[in-house]
Amino acid sequence: MFGFLIGVKGLGEGFKLLGGDAVELIFSTTENPFIGLVVGILATTVVQSSSVTTAMIVGLVAAPESPLPLGNAVPMIMGANIGTTVTATVVSLAHMGRREEFERAFPVAVCHDAFNY
């Protein structure tokens, strides 16, 4: 648990390196729920962990100065949940060369997608 919290803190420090203007631009554009959803999907796809994305979003909402309003965070959390489906689909597509494996892997990935949507 301690290692996870240190990792989240490190990601937060990385956001600080982006600069206040870039982070402020991201937070202001997430006022549109669709953009917030896309940001959540992309963030989860990049780090391949919805837990890390969700922890970062919760940390930003809970921050003392609260740079991310709760209303902006909800679509981002939903996007993080949907973003986990990207990894499963990509892995199932890796079995395309082996027909029998692909016929089992792809339906399972689609079922995972439907559950998360």
Order of alpha helices (4+ residues) and beta strands (2+ residues): alpha-alpha-alpha-alpha-alpha-alpha
